[in-house]
Amino acid sequence: MKNAKRSLILLLLGLFILGSCQNSDDSGTPNDPQSENKKALGTSSTDLLSAAAYDQMTIELVYTTSFSPMQESIEGFKEFVRSRVNKPGGVNFVERVIPNQPGGPFSLDEIRTIEATHRSIYTTENNIAVYIFFSNGNSSNDTETSVTLGTAYRNTSIVVYQKTIEFITQSNLAVRPILEQTTLNHEWGHLLGLVNIQNDDIHQVHEDPNSNKHCVDEECLMYYDATNVRSPLLERFKQLQGVPALDDRCRADLQAKGGL
């Protein structure tokens, strides 16, 4: 049963190409008012988790006219975020619809360009801002045997390849919210520094030696495996009853940085 669940989590999260979770330093110029949102992945983990620098958070959810997440997925993601971050001033979610973006499949540079055009909320004073884009195109890294469902590519930026998720789940809508929320939660975990993205976790031994920046625990949300089998994907989704949770060590790492 454990091996079966391992395969399920793999195919729900793998799908995350390993390179898509690596650090990306997009620091702006010193006078760039958006520079606080153009830093390397994981560098704002403490700011996102604790109330020390920012006691409020705003998460901007941007999706296109043709591809949007299910409301069930969004509500589950909201609950997950609020259960982990310490923001006495509250966490605010803003949803926006934009036109379908031309040019897919999208490279990560093209995803950054879309963000530059359509992101409307940036970190200011005591409010840290996060941007999540649900793309109407798939990743340019996709192959015939593996696909990317999401990427955390800056300190406060995530892309979810919504078109890919909807294609995978088109014959069984019941698994779509599980896949959507698993993708959201997993990439959110990377923004929070999991696993050991900036080499500052208190439980560094639980980083998977075969898959950097992911958890070695097969039951954990942050687990990754490098298999690339795609054809039996949907059948395995049907067996998963819910979104994987963080394991104890991942939760402790977040709490050590000021999270709940």
VEXDRENLO-883814 format. One record per residue (C-alpha): residue in three letters; z, x negated, y negated; residue number from 1. Coordinates in nm, 4 decimals. Example, Ala and Ser with C-alpha at 12.3 -4.5 7.8 and 13.67 -1.06 7.14 Angstrom:
   r       zz       xx       yy   k
 Ala   0.7800  -1.2300   0.4500   1
 Ser   0.7140  -1.3670   0.1060   2
This chain:
   r       zz       xx       yy   k
 Met   0.0000   0.0000   0.0000   1
 Lys   0.0849  -0.2896  -0.2325   2
 Asn  -0.2539  -0.4505  -0.1738   3
 Ala  -0.4260  -0.1195  -0.2369   4
 Lys  -0.2453  -0.0757  -0.5652   5
 Arg  -0.3280  -0.4359  -0.6565   6
 Ser  -0.6952  -0.3566  -0.6117   7
 Leu  -0.6608  -0.0419  -0.8191   8
 Ile  -0.4974  -0.2165  -1.1108   9
 Leu  -0.7587  -0.4879  -1.0877  10
 Leu  -1.0424  -0.2423  -1.1074  11
 Leu  -0.8791  -0.0516  -1.3881  12
 Leu  -0.8062  -0.3622  -1.5918  13
 Gly  -1.0732  -0.6147  -1.4686  14
 Leu  -1.3192  -0.5251  -1.5660  15
 Phe  -1.1386  -0.7162  -1.8465  16
 Ile  -1.3449  -1.0341  -1.8532  17
 Leu  -1.1007  -1.3245  -1.8762  18
 Gly  -1.2606  -1.4798  -2.1827  19
 Ser  -1.2244  -1.1547  -2.3735  20
 Cys  -0.8469  -1.1958  -2.3822  21
 Gln  -0.8369  -1.5481  -2.5199  22
 Asn  -0.7174  -1.6394  -2.8669  23
 Ser  -0.9496  -1.5961  -3.1609  24
 Asp  -0.8645  -1.7527  -3.4958  25
 Asp  -1.0502  -1.5672  -3.7692  26
 Ser  -0.8258  -1.6655  -4.0583  27
 Gly  -0.9632  -1.5674  -4.3955  28
 Thr  -0.9623  -1.7748  -4.7095  29
 Pro  -0.6292  -1.8190  -4.8947  30
 Asn  -0.7293  -1.5569  -5.1522  31
 Asp  -0.8600  -1.3086  -4.8988  32
 Pro  -0.6514  -0.9888  -4.9265  33
 Gln  -0.7388  -0.9164  -4.5624  34
 Ser  -0.6257  -1.2567  -4.4337  35
 Glu  -0.3086  -1.1155  -4.2745  36
 Asn  -0.5341  -0.9247  -4.0355  37
 Lys  -0.7668  -1.2145  -3.9515  38
 Lys  -0.5349  -1.4386  -3.7547  39
 Ala  -0.5391  -1.5544  -3.3944  40
 Leu  -0.4443  -1.3234  -3.1109  41
 Gly  -0.0690  -1.3103  -3.0519  42
 Thr   0.0332  -1.4745  -3.3797  43
 Ser   0.1677  -1.1465  -3.5202  44
 Ser   0.3573  -1.0404  -3.2089  45
 Thr   0.7008  -1.0679  -3.3734  46
 Asp   0.5769  -0.8886  -3.6865  47
 Leu   0.4411  -0.6050  -3.4729  48
 Leu   0.7545  -0.5763  -3.2613  49
 Ser   1.0427  -0.6288  -3.5024  50
 Ala   1.1543  -0.4896  -3.8369  51
 Ala   1.2211  -0.8330  -3.9893  52
 Ala   0.9026  -0.8608  -4.1970  53
 Tyr   0.7593  -0.5085  -4.1676  54
 Asp   0.9641  -0.1959  -4.1053  55
 Gln   0.6577   0.0300  -4.0881  56
 Met   0.3332   0.0259  -3.8922  57
 Thr   0.0016   0.2062  -3.9334  58
 Ile  -0.2468   0.2163  -3.6459  59
 Glu  -0.6020   0.3137  -3.7385  60
 Leu  -0.7961   0.4687  -3.4500  61
 Val  -1.1695   0.4630  -3.5266  62
 Tyr  -1.4213   0.6285  -3.2961  63
 Thr  -1.7789   0.7402  -3.3253  64
 Thr  -1.9352   1.0834  -3.3320  65
 Ser  -2.0532   1.0567  -2.9698  66
 Phe  -1.7769   0.8577  -2.7990  67
 Ser  -1.4099   0.9342  -2.8525  68
 Pro  -1.0959   0.9038  -2.6360  69
 Met  -0.9287   1.2078  -2.4866  70
 Gln  -0.6330   1.3449  -2.6808  71
 Glu  -0.4156   1.3000  -2.3737  72
 Ser  -0.4904   0.9271  -2.3830  73
 Ile  -0.4086   0.8992  -2.7523  74
 Glu  -0.0781   1.0828  -2.7112  75
 Gly   0.0180   0.8631  -2.4168  76
 Phe  -0.0673   0.5512  -2.6161  77
 Lys   0.1412   0.6718  -2.9116  78
 Glu   0.4402   0.7187  -2.6828  79
 Phe   0.3924   0.3721  -2.5324  80
 Val   0.3738   0.2040  -2.8761  81
 Arg   0.6791   0.3830  -3.0133  82
 Ser   0.8806   0.2951  -2.7033  83
 Arg   0.8301  -0.0784  -2.7595  84
 Val   0.8236  -0.1483  -3.1354  85
 Asn   1.1249  -0.1533  -3.3680  86
 Lys   0.9973   0.0127  -3.6858  87
 Pro   1.2740   0.2092  -3.8660  88
 Gly   1.0197   0.3252  -4.1254  89
 Gly   0.8058   0.4774  -3.8527  90
 Val   0.4701   0.4277  -3.6830  91
 Asn   0.1843   0.6221  -3.8377  92
 Phe  -0.1438   0.6915  -3.6566  93
 Val  -0.4623   0.7592  -3.8531  94
 Glu  -0.7730   0.8845  -3.6714  95
 Arg  -1.1181   0.8465  -3.8266  96
 Val  -1.4695   0.9324  -3.7098  97
 Ile  -1.7655   0.7138  -3.8078  98
 Pro  -2.1369   0.7372  -3.7209  99
 Asn  -2.2594   0.5818  -3.3983 100
 Gln  -2.3140   0.2123  -3.4580 101
 Pro  -2.6592   0.0646  -3.3862 102
 Gly  -2.7294  -0.2451  -3.1830 103
 Gly  -2.5324  -0.2120  -2.8583 104
 Pro  -2.4539  -0.3797  -2.6281 105
 Phe  -2.2229  -0.5496  -2.8759 106
 Ser  -2.1223  -0.9129  -2.8945 107
 Leu  -1.7746  -0.9869  -3.0253 108
 Asp  -1.9267  -1.1097  -3.3516 109
 Glu  -2.0959  -0.7717  -3.3905 110
 Ile  -1.7643  -0.5975  -3.3216 111
 Arg  -1.6081  -0.8029  -3.6009 112
 Thr  -1.8894  -0.6987  -3.8330 113
 Ile  -1.8281  -0.3312  -3.7524 114
 Glu  -1.4604  -0.3849  -3.8295 115
 Ala  -1.5432  -0.5469  -4.1642 116
 Thr  -1.7558  -0.2447  -4.2534 117
 His  -1.5366   0.0381  -4.1295 118
 Arg  -1.1767  -0.0782  -4.1209 119
 Ser  -0.9936   0.0905  -4.4078 120
 Ile  -0.6245   0.0015  -4.3577 121
 Tyr  -0.4833  -0.3497  -4.3917 122
 Thr  -0.1350  -0.4989  -4.3890 123
 Thr   0.0488  -0.4575  -4.7216 124
 Glu   0.4089  -0.5243  -4.8267 125
 Asn   0.6340  -0.3726  -4.5577 126
 Asn   0.3581  -0.1999  -4.3569 127
 Ile   0.1705  -0.3883  -4.0843 128
 Ala  -0.1687  -0.2399  -3.9962 129
 Val  -0.3573  -0.2364  -3.6661 130
 Tyr  -0.7229  -0.1410  -3.6087 131
 Ile  -0.8607   0.0000  -3.2822 132
 Phe  -1.2316   0.0763  -3.2469 133
 Phe  -1.3696   0.2925  -2.9655 134
 Ser  -1.7222   0.1590  -2.9303 135
 Asn  -2.0358   0.3643  -2.8661 136
 Gly  -2.1888   0.0579  -2.6961 137
 Asn  -2.0821  -0.1592  -2.4065 138
 Ser  -1.9973  -0.5302  -2.4181 139
 Ser  -2.2765  -0.7870  -2.4194 140
 Asn  -2.0720  -0.9735  -2.1573 141
 Asp  -2.1258  -0.7026  -1.8956 142
 Thr  -2.3118  -0.7919  -1.5780 143
 Glu  -2.4303  -0.5985  -1.2756 144
 Thr  -2.0979  -0.6647  -1.1036 145
 Ser  -1.8360  -0.6616  -1.3801 146
 Val  -1.7725  -0.4787  -1.7038 147
 Thr  -1.5353  -0.5208  -1.9968 148
 Leu  -1.3275  -0.2165  -2.0872 149
 Gly  -1.1448  -0.3610  -2.3858 150
 Thr  -1.0706  -0.6735  -2.5868 151
 Ala  -0.7884  -0.7723  -2.8198 152
 Tyr  -0.9706  -1.0205  -3.0406 153
 Arg  -0.7522  -1.0804  -3.3470 154
 Asn  -0.3837  -1.0487  -3.4308 155
 Thr  -0.4223  -0.6790  -3.5178 156
 Ser  -0.7649  -0.5826  -3.3800 157
 Ile  -0.8754  -0.4171  -3.0564 158
 Val  -1.2053  -0.2817  -2.9300 159
 Val  -1.2211  -0.0298  -2.6450 160
 Tyr  -1.5652   0.0054  -2.4895 161
 Gln  -1.5543   0.3833  -2.4771 162
 Lys  -1.9135   0.4205  -2.3676 163
 Thr  -1.8406   0.2125  -2.0581 164
 Ile  -1.5281   0.4125  -1.9743 165
 Glu  -1.7134   0.7415  -2.0055 166
 Phe  -1.9991   0.6163  -1.7910 167
 Ile  -1.7613   0.5033  -1.5165 168
 Thr  -1.5708   0.8329  -1.5156 169
 Gln  -1.8574   1.0751  -1.5756 170
 Ser  -1.8318   1.2288  -1.2300 171
 Asn  -1.4525   1.2670  -1.2349 172
 Leu  -1.2931   1.3457  -1.5711 173
 Ala  -0.9452   1.3537  -1.4183 174
 Val  -0.9310   0.9744  -1.4049 175
 Arg  -1.0596   0.9201  -1.7589 176
 Pro  -0.7260   0.9501  -1.9429 177
 Ile  -0.5664   0.7089  -1.6944 178
 Leu  -0.8404   0.4545  -1.7507 179
 Glu  -0.8427   0.5038  -2.1287 180
 Gln  -0.4686   0.4686  -2.1697 181
 Thr  -0.4476   0.1765  -1.9267 182
 Thr  -0.7084  -0.0032  -2.1355 183
 Leu  -0.5305   0.0776  -2.4616 184
 Asn  -0.1866  -0.0230  -2.3331 185
 His  -0.3145  -0.3432  -2.1745 186
 Glu  -0.4913  -0.4633  -2.4884 187
 Trp  -0.1932  -0.3586  -2.7010 188
 Gly   0.0165  -0.5816  -2.4759 189
 His  -0.2056  -0.8741  -2.5701 190
 Leu  -0.1505  -0.8047  -2.9421 191
 Leu   0.2225  -0.8222  -2.8672 192
 Gly   0.1730  -1.1689  -2.7193 193
 Leu   0.1608  -1.0871  -2.3489 194
 Val   0.1427  -1.2827  -2.1408 195
 Asn   0.2514  -1.6079  -2.3092 196
 Ile  -0.0517  -1.5990  -2.5399 197
 Gln   0.1124  -1.8296  -2.7943 198
 Asn   0.3194  -2.0175  -2.5334 199
 Asp   0.6394  -1.8637  -2.6686 200
 Asp   0.7496  -1.6182  -2.3993 201
 Ile   1.1003  -1.6605  -2.2584 202
 His   0.9659  -1.5960  -1.9061 203
 Gln   0.6709  -1.8335  -1.9023 204
 Val   0.6885  -1.8660  -1.5232 205
 His   0.5499  -1.5160  -1.4782 206
 Glu   0.2133  -1.6042  -1.6311 207
 Asp  -0.0477  -1.5933  -1.3562 208
 Pro  -0.1607  -1.9536  -1.2881 209
 Asn  -0.4947  -1.8197  -1.1692 210
 Ser  -0.5499  -1.5988  -1.4737 211
 Asn  -0.4046  -1.7317  -1.7977 212
 Lys  -0.2435  -1.4824  -2.0357 213
 His  -0.1874  -1.2246  -1.7628 214
 Cys   0.1142  -1.1356  -1.5504 215
 Val   0.1525  -1.2568  -1.1943 216
 Asp   0.3242  -0.9304  -1.0936 217
 Glu   0.0652  -0.7159  -0.9151 218
 Glu   0.2421  -0.3960  -1.0231 219
 Cys   0.2508  -0.4828  -1.3944 220
 Leu   0.0303  -0.3415  -1.6690 221
 Met  -0.0575  -0.6976  -1.7710 222
 Tyr  -0.1795  -0.8018  -1.4241 223
 Tyr  -0.5325  -0.9317  -1.3772 224
 Asp  -0.7432  -1.0301  -1.0755 225
 Ala  -1.0907  -1.1815  -1.0820 226
 Thr  -1.2691  -0.9613  -0.8317 227
 Asn  -1.5904  -0.8114  -0.9607 228
 Val  -1.6676  -0.5335  -0.7140 229
 Arg  -1.7965  -0.2360  -0.9104 230
 Ser  -1.9534   0.0119  -0.6710 231
 Pro  -1.6314   0.1627  -0.5208 232
 Leu  -1.4662   0.1803  -0.8636 233
 Leu  -1.4325   0.5557  -0.9071 234
 Glu  -1.3083   0.6230  -0.5553 235
 Arg  -1.0234   0.3810  -0.6127 236
 Phe  -0.9405   0.5333  -0.9505 237
 Lys  -0.8787   0.8649  -0.7786 238
 Gln  -0.5868   0.7138  -0.5874 239
 Leu  -0.4001   0.5953  -0.8957 240
 Gln  -0.1395   0.8489  -1.0070 241
 Gly  -0.0539   0.7068  -1.3488 242
 Val  -0.0799   0.4239  -1.5973 243
 Pro   0.0869   0.0993  -1.4781 244
 Ala   0.4082   0.0018  -1.6570 245
 Leu   0.5233  -0.3338  -1.7892 246
 Asp   0.7397  -0.5290  -1.5490 247
 Asp   1.0946  -0.6385  -1.6365 248
 Arg   0.9939  -0.9872  -1.7514 249
 Cys   0.7225  -0.8595  -1.9833 250
 Arg   0.9686  -0.6138  -2.1364 251
 Ala   1.2247  -0.8912  -2.1806 252
 Asp   0.9652  -1.1086  -2.3544 253
 Leu   0.8975  -0.8290  -2.6039 254
 Gln   1.2661  -0.7659  -2.6632 255
 Ala   1.3206  -1.1370  -2.7310 256
 Lys   1.0764  -1.1037  -3.0221 257
 Gly   1.2552  -0.8051  -3.1711 258
 Gly   1.1006  -0.5189  -2.9749 259
 Leu   1.2781  -0.2308  -2.8054 260
